Amino acid sequence: MNDAAATPMAQLVHRRWREREAPDGDVIVFADGSLRVMDLLRTHEAGRPDDPRAESWHWLEILRATEWSTDDWLDVDSTHAVHVHGGSRASAGESARHGSVGWVALTRDDEESTLEWLAVSRWSDPFREVALDDTAVTAVSAAGRVWTFPRDAPQNVRITLAPGTRR
């Protein structure tokens, strides 16, 4: 992204990304400076409230903004996994200084790792694995949840329990 042609919000997002910071909260921030605030909801199959294999997670968009401000920024400097594919790079990790907040980012595989989008979830454990293909970024949290983010619409993430997880 050319900083001279970018909107002020895009410039802010890219400056913060270079400083390895992200907005605090359950959000997806895009390279163009737009922000999606999300709400992570968990439901259970009837009669199985304590069985993690019977739970379903949904990350729902509750707010969309092109101009926004935040009082707090998280450090996203702990990277636990990286995968490069087709000119893009997926990274995942945690913000350890802020209570082990999980994050996943899709960037270009260039010298600056130019940001395409960054997803942060206060409700996720840190991400320990990440994979990237032509259609999705897939990240596995330390709790064994698999987050599958469509590359072009990360707000439509699908969250499932990893096979063999007994939590």
Backbone torsions as a table, in degrees:
resi	resn	phi	psi	omega
1	MET	NA	133.4	178.2
2	ASN	-82.5	111.2	-177.3
3	ASP	-58.0	-32.1	-179.1
4	ALA	-66.4	-32.6	-178.2
5	ALA	-93.9	-7.9	-175.6
6	ALA	-77.0	153.1	174.2
7	THR	-68.2	161.4	176.6
8	PRO	-56.3	-37.4	179.3
9	MET	-67.4	-40.2	178.0
10	ALA	-64.8	-40.6	177.4
11	GLN	-61.3	-42.6	178.5
12	LEU	-61.9	-46.6	-179.6
13	VAL	-59.8	-46.4	-178.1
14	HIS	-69.2	-36.3	176.8
15	ARG	-63.9	-46.0	179.5
16	ARG	-64.9	-38.2	178.3
17	TRP	-63.3	-43.2	177.7
18	ARG	-62.0	-29.9	176.8
19	GLU	-86.3	2.8	-179.9
20	ARG	61.1	51.6	177.1
21	GLU	-130.8	151.9	179.3
22	ALA	-139.1	156.4	176.1
23	PRO	-59.9	142.6	178.3
24	ASP	-76.2	138.5	176.4
25	GLY	124.1	-171.0	176.7
26	ASP	-95.8	96.2	-170.5
27	VAL	-142.7	161.1	164.2
28	ILE	-124.4	125.3	177.0
29	VAL	-113.1	133.6	-175.7
30	PHE	-104.4	160.0	-178.7
31	ALA	-58.8	-29.1	-179.8
32	ASP	-78.2	1.1	179.2
33	GLY	93.6	-3.6	179.1
34	SER	-77.6	157.1	-175.4
35	LEU	-133.5	138.4	173.3
36	ARG	-120.1	122.8	176.1
37	VAL	-93.7	132.7	-173.4
38	MET	-119.0	161.3	176.0
39	ASP	-130.1	122.6	-178.7
40	LEU	-90.8	118.7	-178.3
41	LEU	-114.6	141.4	177.7
42	ARG	-121.3	131.9	175.1
43	THR	-124.8	160.2	179.1
44	HIS	-126.3	151.6	171.2
45	GLU	-66.0	146.2	179.9
46	ALA	-56.4	135.4	176.2
47	GLY	80.7	1.3	-179.0
48	ARG	-132.8	53.5	-173.2
49	PRO	-68.0	-22.2	-177.3
50	ASP	-105.3	6.3	-177.4
51	ASP	-98.7	109.6	-178.4
52	PRO	-62.5	-21.9	177.7
53	ARG	-73.7	-13.3	179.8
54	ALA	-101.6	7.0	-179.0
55	GLU	-95.5	154.7	178.5
56	SER	-132.0	133.8	-179.6
57	TRP	-111.7	141.6	178.3
58	HIS	-138.7	129.1	175.9
59	TRP	-103.8	106.7	-173.7
60	LEU	-103.6	136.9	176.7
61	GLU	-73.9	128.4	178.4
62	ILE	-115.7	-15.5	-179.9
63	LEU	-155.5	140.6	177.2
64	ARG	-127.4	131.8	-176.8
65	ALA	-141.0	144.8	173.2
66	THR	-105.8	-18.7	172.5
67	GLU	-129.0	130.8	-174.2
68	TRP	-160.5	166.1	174.3
69	SER	-142.8	157.5	176.7
70	THR	-140.9	143.7	178.1
71	ASP	-79.8	-27.0	-174.3
72	ASP	-124.8	142.7	175.5
73	TRP	-123.3	141.8	178.9
74	LEU	-97.6	146.5	170.8
75	ASP	-79.7	128.5	174.9
76	VAL	-118.3	50.6	-174.9
77	ASP	-96.8	-7.1	176.8
78	SER	-95.1	102.7	179.6
79	THR	-101.9	122.7	-178.7
80	HIS	-101.6	-19.2	-177.2
81	ALA	-154.6	144.7	177.3
82	VAL	-141.1	141.0	174.4
83	HIS	-141.3	131.1	-179.1
84	VAL	-109.4	136.8	179.4
85	HIS	-156.5	127.9	170.6
86	GLY	54.2	40.5	178.2
87	GLY	84.0	3.9	177.6
88	SER	-121.8	160.5	179.7
89	ARG	-133.0	128.2	172.8
90	ALA	-103.7	135.0	178.1
91	SER	-130.2	151.2	179.3
92	ALA	-149.0	152.0	179.9
93	GLY	-178.5	-143.8	-177.4
94	GLU	-147.2	160.0	169.5
95	SER	-104.3	86.2	-172.7
96	ALA	-64.6	-31.4	-179.1
97	ARG	-73.9	-7.3	-176.6
98	HIS	-121.6	32.4	175.8
99	GLY	87.0	31.6	178.2
100	SER	59.5	48.8	177.3
101	VAL	-76.0	130.4	-179.8
102	GLY	-84.3	146.8	176.7
103	TRP	-145.1	152.4	177.2
104	VAL	-138.6	137.4	179.9
105	ALA	-133.4	147.3	170.8
106	LEU	-115.7	124.6	-179.5
107	THR	-132.0	169.2	169.4
108	ARG	-75.9	151.4	176.6
109	ASP	-90.1	65.6	178.4
110	ASP	-119.0	-176.8	-176.3
111	GLU	-60.0	-32.2	-176.5
112	GLU	-100.4	1.4	-173.0
113	SER	47.6	57.7	-176.5
114	THR	-57.1	125.2	-173.5
115	LEU	-68.6	135.2	167.8
116	GLU	-102.9	-49.4	172.8
117	TRP	-159.1	158.6	179.7
118	LEU	-138.7	126.0	177.7
119	ALA	-109.9	131.7	179.5
120	VAL	-125.9	132.8	177.7
121	SER	-133.8	115.3	175.3
122	ARG	-64.2	-21.9	-176.5
123	TRP	-92.6	-3.4	178.4
124	SER	-96.8	145.3	167.1
125	ASP	-69.5	167.1	176.4
126	PRO	-56.3	151.1	177.3
127	PHE	-91.9	131.3	-175.7
128	ARG	-108.9	-16.8	179.9
129	GLU	-137.9	150.4	174.1
130	VAL	-148.5	144.6	176.3
131	ALA	-138.2	150.8	-176.1
132	LEU	-135.9	134.6	172.0
133	ASP	-135.2	-165.0	-176.3
134	ASP	-67.7	-21.6	-174.0
135	THR	-117.6	-21.4	-171.9
136	ALA	-148.7	157.4	167.3
137	VAL	-109.7	124.3	-179.3
138	THR	-116.7	124.7	-178.9
139	ALA	-125.5	140.9	179.3
140	VAL	-112.5	126.8	179.8
141	SER	-83.6	164.8	178.0
142	ALA	-61.9	-22.1	178.1
143	ALA	-84.9	-1.2	177.6
144	GLY	86.8	19.3	175.4
145	ARG	-95.1	136.9	-180.0
146	VAL	-101.6	118.7	178.7
147	TRP	-103.9	116.2	179.2
148	THR	-108.9	107.0	-178.1
149	PHE	-98.1	118.3	170.6
150	PRO	-59.8	133.8	-175.3
151	ARG	-56.0	-40.4	-175.7
152	ASP	-93.4	-3.6	-179.7
153	ALA	-150.5	66.9	-175.0
154	PRO	-61.9	-20.2	177.4
155	GLN	-66.7	-15.1	178.8
156	ASN	-95.3	33.5	-178.2
157	VAL	-57.9	144.7	173.8
158	ARG	-112.9	129.8	-176.1
159	ILE	-117.8	122.1	-179.7
160	THR	-132.0	168.1	176.0
161	LEU	-88.3	132.8	179.8
162	ALA	-63.9	142.7	177.5
163	PRO	-55.2	136.4	178.4
164	GLY	85.0	-4.5	178.6
165	THR	-76.1	132.9	-177.3
166	ARG	-113.9	12.1	-178.4
167	ARG	-71.7	NA	NA
